[in-house]
Amino acid sequence: MADLPDPNASVLMETTEKMVEIWSRLSAEKQAALLARFGTKETALAALITTQLLNPSKR
């Protein structure tokens, strides 16, 4: 796999860190519910982020 240019690698790392932070702030119950619905942590986080991007005023 080719190395990402520095700007892209930086954005990827920041996004990953935010995703981990979001997941760690969720209660165990919310994590379990999201895993049950979406199957994987990555898919659950993608759904959460997409929802927030599409509707940021509803938290």
C-alpha positions, -999 to +999 in steps of 0.1 A: +000+000+000+014+034-009+021+059+019-004+088+022+010+123+017+014+141+050-018+162+048-039+132+041-023+111+069-028+139+093-066+142+085-069+104+087-052+103+121-074+132+135-105+115+123-095+082+138-088+098+171-122+116+171-139+083+164-122+066+193-130+095+216-167+094+205-169+056+211-152+059+246-177+085+257-207+063+250-222+042+278-218+005+277-255+001+270-253+025+240-222+007+226-240-026+229-271-013+212-251+002+183-231-031+179-263-051+179-278-028+152-247-022+130-225-053+136-191-037+140-177-007+159-165+008+127-199+007+111-216+020+142-192+049+144-197+057+107-234+058+113-230+081+143-207+105+124-229+105+093-260+113+115-241+141+132-229+155+099-264+155+084-281+168+114-257+185+138-283+204+158-299+173+172-276+159+199 
